[in-house]
Amino acid sequence: MLPFSRLSLLAVVIALSACGGGSSGGGAPSAVQPGESSGAPEPGQPAGGESGSHASGAMDSKIDGVSFDSASFDFSEQTGIARVTVNRSGDISQPATIQFTTSDHTALAGEDYASETGSLTWAAGDGESKTIDIQLIINAQSEPVEQLSVELTDISGAQYGDFSSALVNVIDYQAECQPWSSYYVESPLTVSAGCYKVDKTIVVRRGGELALEAGARLEFADNEMMEIESDGLLIAAGTAQNPVVFTGQRAENGYWTGLFIRSLAESALEHVIVEYAGFGFDDSNISVSFAGAARFKSVLSRFSEGYGIRISEDAQISEFVSNRLTRNQSYPVAVGSNNAYVLDRTSIYTGNRTLDGQGRDAIALLDRSIRKDQEWEDVGVHYQTSTLGLELYSRLHILGGTTVVFRADTSFRIENTGELIVGSSAGPLVVFTGLEQIQGYWRGVEVYSGRENIIDNTVIEYAGSDAGYFEAAVGVNSHDGKLKLRNSLIQHSEGDGFSVGAQSSVEISNLTSTFNNRPGRVSVREVNSLSSNSDFSGNTVDRIFVTGNSLDRNNDQTFKAINVPYRIDKTTVNGPISLQSSVVIEAGVVIEFGLNAGFNIDVDGSLKAVGTPEKPILFTAAQKVRGGWNGFQYTFSGDPDNQIDHAIFEYGGESQGNTHALLGYFGSDVRGSVTNTIFRESLTNGLILSGMVTEAGNTFEGIQLQAIVDNR
């Protein structure tokens, strides 16, 4: 790497040249002639030569590394943005990062340009060029060439190339504005390049068509606006070098009201700058409301007192590509949730902040209902809900890398007709989080839909408010809810990480539920939904709570070996759970029971609990006292799968319970076997035998009444 002291101070020149003036005369004619070219260099061209040539004094030899594309560039102030290219060459095998900053010379930040600081990052093997965008400001004063600098600093993973520090020349733009006279446009009107002073609101309506050609600049008076009403049409067709500009007569945020599109006829804006509006009405530079139709390409919306652009839930947006919404005092975009899909990642939404410096880089969702099938992608900033949360009535696919931020006490409801697909196993994470990092800040995801809902590779955090229906970060409704929850992280829930209702259809796999009050709650009818490859540790109470008073017929369940105990107590059941289907309990499982709790294996049910010497199955009390829970009771169950082996029963035999033992078999037809099992610390009996039950190899410790009551 070259020592920084040996690097020359090299220049990037940004020339802001005057565009041609408009035609003379009063008002905007029906066919205004374009102004003549100013003869300024094409934006992005190096100063003093062809594209790619170096300025005077540039080094002839090329040094591999990170460098500006050239020593100097020219840009017209009219373009609104100076885009400076930074290249990386040579060894690109390592990741690289470099900081950049702008600073004043004779050009002043806030008057001639907007200061920029930031970083550029390359992954290993990435040799693509990056760009730094500098916002250029046109002011009313006639000025000579002014200068600012751009500097690359704090490089890591690479060395500096030829041009690491830059000087910027700012060439003034001045054009004499003529008054605008056509304030009600009700027939075709074409306006070519030139500056126009707009002192009243312009209304385009009743079949009127307003076509603004490249280089047209409209300067609006205080509180005035442009409205595209009924079947009016606006076509603003600028170019990169000569955009169409909508601005205020004074460079103040919110000086004029903005551009409002309400017409069903599709307006088109391409290479357009809208600035210094956002006062009143929809608080935005640009608003597409009701069923207004529009398309936007390469639009720069900046210096709004409110939003950069506002799109209602019923607006018809056919294209939204390569736009930049920055330097606004509120969010770059406010959009109806039903229309959030129109936004894309080719647009830039960063650099927005309030006057006190509070960041506003987010997509503000205006309402809660999503009724169109759509995709949300990572657009570089997060989506932020309104105070109403979200309700999904259609199919929504949220792609990897997307973050959705929820406001206080809101929820994401997947309604009966909704279908939510979140993330993928191979992609980057999706994040659902709260606006503030407080446990229970928002309610969580609530699934009422029986469609193919999938949450994959997702972080869900700071939810589980006790004001929510489920009191969990993710809740699946009884009877109709359906969800596959996999490869995900649930954390910082005020209640449970997840809640699975009875007769829902849920698959949980490779889930980490941690830093919650409890990892999860599941109906006894849906215990199958859990997987052994999940991690439920690290919570205030590391227990999976089992709910429900009965397991119906034809609903076989397995208690899988997970890394925390199951708990069944009076907070989740009203007494022993009636099992009318087959239940299997895997080796190593621990189940804790509360007072009055236990299992009653009915005539149509069975229970098989087979452990190993290394991994016995433990049935114990939540409170480690004799009689802390009821016990197991096989009642007339003749199923040959009734088998208990290498298990431990302890702290049960509640005196008020039906079993009066840790384990009891009742009825002449009952079948089963109990072997190699430990019975200890019973308030009543240890084991009661009836029917055709066999026992062998069992041990008894601390039994207050009889170790074995044999009624066979």
N, C-alpha and C positions, 0 to 999 in steps of 0.2 A: 504494500500500500504506500502511495506517495505521502510524505509528510504534508500536513495541511499548509504549513508555511511556504511550501514550494509551489502551491497552486496559484495560478494567476487569477486576478479578479476579472471575471469575464461577464459579458453582458447579454441579456435577453432584451430586445427592444420591442415594446408594444406601441405601435403607432396608431393613434386615433385620428383618422382623417375625416374631413368633412364630406358628407354626402351632397349630391346636387340639390339645389333648392327647388321648390315647387314652382308652378307657373304663377305669373303675377295676376292681379285682378282680385275682385271680391268674391268670397265664397268658394265652395267646391263645385266645379262645373260637372256636367254629366259625363265628360270624358276628359279628365285632366291629363295633360301630356307629362311624361316622365321628365324629371330634371336631368340635366346633363351630368355625366360622370365627373367626379372630382379629380380623377387621375391618381387617387391614393393607391398604394400597393395592396394587393389582395391580402386579406387577413390570413395570418399564419405564415406569410412569406418572410424569410429572413430579410432584415433591413439591408438595403444596398445591393441586392442581387437576387438571383433565382432561388427558388425553394431549395433548401439544403446547403446553400453556400454560406461561408463563415463571414462574419463582420471583420472589419479591419482590425488587425492585431491578434486574430485567432491563431492558435497553434496549427501548424501544418501537419504535424504527426498526430496520429490518433492513439489515445490511451484507452485501453479497455477498462471498463468499470461502469459506474452510474453517472450519467451526464445529461445535461440539457441537450436537446436535439441540435441546437445551434447557439452561437453567441448572441444572436439578436433576431427579433421578429417584429413585424408590423401588423397591427390590428386596427381596424376602424372602431372608434368609440361607439359608433352606431350599432355595432354587432352585439354590444352588451356584455360579452365575455371574451377575455383573452385566454385562449387555451394553449398552454405551453407544454411541450412534450418532453418527457424524461425517458431516456433509453438505458438499457442494461446490456452490456456486451462482455465478451471474454468468458471467464470461468463462471458459470451459473449453477454449479453443482450444489451450492449451499443456499439456504434461505437468506434474504437480504432485506434490510429495512433502512430507510433514510427519512429524516425530518425535513420539512421545508417551512419557510416563513417569508412574508413580504415585509418591507419597511419603506418609509418615506424617504424621498430626496426632496425634490420640489413638488412632486405630486403628493397630495395629502389624503390619507385614509379617511373615508367618510365623506369626502368632497369629490375626489377624482376617481377613487376606486374603493372597494371593500377589502380590508386586510384579510389575509388568509394564513392560517397555520395548519399543519397536519403532518401526516406521514404517508409514505408510499411503501408498499410491502410486496416482495416477490417470493413465491414459494421456490423450493429447490427445483431446478430445471426450467423455471419460468424466465423467458427472455423477452416477454412482450413489453411494449412501451406502455408507460403510464402518463397521465396528464394531470396538470394543475390548472384549475379554472379560477381566473381572477375576474370578479365582477367589475365592469367599467361603468362609470357614472357620468352622464351628460349634465353639466350645469350651465347656468345662464351666462356666465362670464366668458368673454372672449379671452383666451389664454394662449401664451406661447407653448412650445413643446415643454412638457414636464416629465419628471423622472421618478421612478420607484425602483426598488431592487427585489430580487427573489434569490434566496440562498438555500442551498442544500447543506445540511449539517447532520452530525451524530449518525454517521453511517455505520452499519454493522453487517457482516457477512459478505462484504464486497469492498472495492476501493473506489475512490473518486475517478471519474473519467476526465475528459477534456474540459467540460464546462460545469463547474460546481457552484458558481456564484454569478449573479446576473444583474445587469442594470437595465431598467425599463424606461423607454421614452414614450410619453403620452402626448399625442397630437390632438389638438382640440377639434371639436365638431361644432359648427355654428350654421344655422340656416334661418332665414327670416320667415317667420310664421305668418300665413295669411288667414283671415277669418273664415270659419266654416259657416255656411248658410243653410244647408239642407238638413234641418233638424227632424223632419218627418220624411222618411224615405219610403215611398209607396210604389216605386217603379225602379227598374234597373239603374244603378249609379256606379260608375267605375271611377276610382280615385287613384292616381298614380303618385310617384315619388314626390315628396315635399312635406313641409311642416304646416299643420293646420291648428289654429287656436279654436277650441270648442268651448263656448261660453254657456251653452245650455245642453240639456239632455238630448241625445240623438235617439230616435225611435225608428226602428225598421219594422214595417208591418204591412198587412194587406197585399201580400205578394211582392213587396219591395225586396230588392236584392242589392246589397252593398258589397262591392268588390274593391278591396284595398290591395294595390299592387306593391311590389317590393320597394322599400324605401319610404313608404307613407308613414308619417308620424303625426298622431293626434294628441294634442295637449289639452286636457280637460280642466275646466274651472272648478273651484271649490264646490264639493258636494254633488257635482253633476255625474252623469253616467251614460252608458249606451245600453239600450234595451232591444233585444231581438224578440219581437212579439208575434203572436198568432202564427201566420205562415210566412213571416219574414225570414230573410236568409243573409248570413254574413260569410263572405269568403275573404279571408286575410291570407294572402299568398306572398310571403316574403322569401328571402333567400338567406343563406348563412352570412353572406357579406352585407346584405341590405334587408334586415328584417322589417316587418311592420311593427310599429311601436304605439302602444296605448299608454300614456303617462299623464302626470299632473302638470299643471302650469307652475307648480312649486314642488321641489323634491322633498316631500314630507310624507311619511307613512300615513295612509288614510286621508290624503288631501282630497281625493275624489272618491266616488262611490264604487265604481267598478263596471265590469262588462257582464250583462245578464242575458242568458239565452233561455227562452221559454218556448221557442217555436218547434213544431213537429218537423219542419224542413231542416235537413241536416246542415248546420253550419260547419265550416272547416277552417281551422287555424293551423298554419304551418310556418315555421320560422317567424314567430311572433314574440314580442316582449310586452308584458303587462306589468305595470309597476305603480307604486305610490297610491293604490286604492285601498279597498277593504273597509270603508267607513259605512255603517248603517246597512239596511236591508239584510243581506246574507253574510255580512262581515267577511268579504272575500274579494280578491282581485277579479276572479272569474267565477260565475255561478251558473250552473246548468240545473234548472229546477223544473218541477212538475214533470211532464213527459218530453221536455226539451231534448233535441237531438244535436249531437256535435261530435267532431273528431279532432284530436289534438296530436300534432307531431312537431317536435323540436320547438316547444313553447317554453319560454322563460317567464315565470311568474315570481316576482320578488318585491320586497319592500312594502308588503301589505300590512295594514294595521291589524288585519285578521288572518284568515286562511289564504294560502296561495290559490287554491281552487276548491269550490264546493260543488259536489255532485249529489243530487237527490236520489232517493231509492227508485224512483220511476223514470229517471233520465235515461236516454238512449245514447250510449257512447260506443261507437263502432271501432274507434282506434284511440289508443293512448300510448304513444311511443316516443322515447328519447326526449322527454320533457325534463325541465329542471325547475324545482320549486324550492326556493332558498331565500334566506334573509327576510323571512316573514315573521311577524310578531306572534302569530299563533301557529297552528299546525300547517304543514305544507299542503295537506289534502284533508278535507272533511267529506266523507262519502257515506251514503246510505249503505247499510250492511248488505242489502240485496244487490248492490253494484260494486262491491269491493273487488270483485274479480277483474274489473276492467284495468286495474293498475298493473304495471309490469316492471320488471327489474331493469329495463333499459333506461328508465327515468331515474332522476336523482332527487331525493327528498330530504337532504341533510342541510345543516347550516341555518336552521330556524330557531329563533329564541325571542323571549320577551325582552322588554327594555331593561329589566333588572338582571338579565343574563340567564334566566331559567330556560332550559332546553325544551324545545317543542318538536323534536324530530320523531314524529309518529304519524300513522294514518289514523285519523279520528273517525270512528264509526258513529254515525249520527243516530241510529235507531237499532232495534233488536231483531227484526224479522228478516230471515233469509229464505226466500221462496223460489229462487232460480237455482238450478243445478250449476255448480261452478267450482273453480279451483282458486285457492289463495296461495301465492308463492312468496318466497323471501324477496322482498323489494329493497332490502338494505336498512329498513327501519321497522319498528314493531307496529302492529295493529292495536289500537286502544279502544275498548268498548265505551259506550255511553253509560249513563247511570241506570239504564234499563237492562244491561247485559245482552245476551244473545239467545234467540230462539230459532231453531233450525227445522224447516218444514220440507226441505228438498235435500239433494245430495251435495255435500260439501267435501272436497278433498283439500286438505291443508298440507302443502308440500314441505319437505325437510328444510330446515333452516329458518322457518317462520316462527315468530314470537307473537303471541296474543296476550295483551295486558288487560286485566279486568279491574274495574272500579269496585269500590267498597260495596259489599253485600249483594253483588250481582252473581248470576249463574249462567252457565251455558247449557240450555235445555235442548235435548234432542227429542223433538216431538214425535208422535206416532208415525208421521209420514216422512220424517227426517232420516238421513243416513250420513254418518260422519266417518270419514276415512282420514286418519291423521298419520303422517310420516310413513316411513318404510324402514325395513330392517337394515338396508344398506346405505341409506342417506344420512345427512346431518340431522341433529336433534330438532324437534319442535318443542317449544316452551309455552306453557300456559302458566301465567304468574299473576301476582297482584300488583297494583300500582304502588303499594307500599309493602315492604317485606315484614309483614306482621302475620303471625299464625291466625288463620281464620279470617283473613282480610276479605276474601270473597267466598262464595258458597261452594263452587265446584262445578264439575261436569255432571249433569243429571240425564240419564238415558231412560227414555220412555218408549223408545222405538224398537220394534222387532226386526228391523232390517239389518244388513250386514255391517254393523258398526265396528270399526277397528281403530284402536289407539296403539301405535307402534313407535318405538324409539322416541319417546316423548317425556319431558319433564313437566310434572304438574305440582305446583307449590303454592304455599300460603293460602290454601283454601280450607274447606271443612268447617265453615262458620256454623255455630249452633243455631243460627237463624234459618239455615237451609233445611230442606225436607229430609235429606239423608244424613246431615251432619258428617259428611265425608267429602274428600277431595273428588272422588269418583263414586257415583251412586247409580245402581242399576235397579230399575223398578221391578216389583213383583209381577208375575204373570206374563208380561209382554216384553220386558227389556232384554236386549241381546247385545253382547259386547265381547270382542277379543282384545284383551289388554296384555301387551307383551313388550319385552325389551325396554321397559320404561322405569322411571323413577318418580315416586310420589314422596314429597317431603314437606315438613312444616305445616301439617294440617292441625287445626285446632281440635278436631274430632278424630275420626278414623281416616286412614289412608283411602280405603275403599269400602263400599257397602254393597253386598250382593243379596238381592231379595229372593224370596221363594218363587219357584217356578219361572225364574228367568233363565236365560241361556248365556252363560259366561265362561270364557276360557282365560285363565290368568297364567302367564308363563314368563319366566325370567324377569320378574318384577322385583324391584327394590322399593320397599315401603319403610322409610326411616325418618327420624326426627319428627314424628307425629306424636299425638297423644297415644293413639293405638294404631297398629299397622293395618287392621281391617276387621270387618264384620261380615259373616256369611251365614246364610240360612242352612240349616241341617239338610235341606233338600238340594243344596247346591255346593256341598263340600267338595264334590268332584272338580269344581272350577279351579281349585288351587293346585299348584305344582311344586314339586320338591326342589326345582332349580331356582326358586325365588328366595329372596332374603327379606325377612320381616323383623330384623333386629334393629336396635338403636333407637327405640321409641320410649316414651315415658312408661308405658305399660306394654311390654313385649308379649302380647297374647293375641291370638286370633279368636275373636268372640263368635260363638255359634249361637244362632237364634232359631226360634221356632219350637213348637210343642209336639210336632209329629212329623214322621217321614211316611208319606203315603205309599200305597202299593205301586209296584212297577216303577220304582224310582231308586234303583240301587246306587249306593254311594260308597266312596272310599275316603277314609281319613289318611291322607298321605303324610309321609315323614317330612315335616318341615322343620325349620331351625328355631322355632319358638313353640311353646305349648298352645293347645287349644283351651279355651275356657268356656264352660257352660254354667251360668249362675242365674240368680233371680233377676239380674238386669236384662237378661235375654230370654229366659223361659219362666214358666209358672210352676214347674214341677218336672218330674221325670219325662224325658222325650219318648214318645211312643214310636217304636220302629216297626213298620209294617212291610218293609222291603229288606233286601240283603245289605248289610253293612260290613265292610272289610276295614280293619285297622292295621296299618303297616308297622313293621318292626321299627322301634325307636320313637314311636309317637308318644307324646305326653298330653293327657287330657286332665284339666283341673275342673272340679265341680264345686258349685256353691251349695248352700243349704237347700234341701228339698230336690236337688237336681240328681239326675242319674239317667240310666237307660232302662226302658221297659220293652223287652223284645216280645212282640205279640205273636199270635199263632201264625200269621202270614209272614213274619219277619225272621231274620237270622242275623247273627253277629259272629264274625270270625276275627279273632285277634291273636295273631301268631308272631311272637317276637323271636329273638335269638338270645343266647347267653350274653353276647356282646351288646346287643341292642334290645333289651326287654321293653315291653310296652308298659307305661306307667299310668295308672288311674289313681288320682289323688284329690285331696281337698284344696280349694283355694286358700282356706285358712287351716293351718296344720294342727288341728285338734281332732280328737276322737269324735265321731258323729258329725263331721264337717260337711258330709254329703250323704245322699240316700244309699246308693249302691246300684248294682245291676240285678235285673229281675227278668229271667226267662219265663214267660207265662204261656204254657201249652205249645210252645214252638217245637215242632218235631223235625226241623230241618237238620240233615246230617252235617251241614256246614257250621253248626254251632260248635266252635272250637276255640279254646283259650289255652295258649301255651307260652311259657316264658313271659309272664306278665307279673305286674305288682299291683295289688289293691291295698290302699292304705287310707287311714283317717276317715273312714266312712261308717256305715252301719247306724245311720241316724235313727234314734229311738222313735221319732214321730213318723218315720217313713213306712212304706208298705213292705219293704224287703226285710228289715230287721237283720241285715247281714251285709257284708261287703259284696257277696255274690250269692244269688238264690235261684234255684230251679224249682218251678211249681207246675203241678199237673201230672197225671199218670202217663200222658203221651209225650212229655217233654224229652228231647234228646240233646246230647251234647257231651263234650269231654273237656276237662280242665286238668292240665298237667304242668308240672315244673313252675308253679306259680307261687308267689309269696303273698300271704294275707297278714296284714299287721295293723295294729292300732285301731281296732273296731270298738265302737261304743256298745255294740250288741254282739252278734255272732260273726263268725268268719265266713263259713260256707254252708249253704243249705242245699241238700241233694234230694231229688225226686225223680220219678219216672225212670228213663233209661239213660241216665247220665253216669259217666265214668270219671274217676279222678285218680291221679297217681303223681307221686313226686312233689307234692305241694308242701309248703312249710307255713307255720302259723306263729305269730309273735304279737304279744300285747292284745289279745282278744279278751274283752271284758266278760262275755258269757261263754258260749261253747265254740270251740274251733270248728267242728263239723256237726251239723244237725242232719242226720241221715234219715229221710222219709221214704226211701226206696222200698 
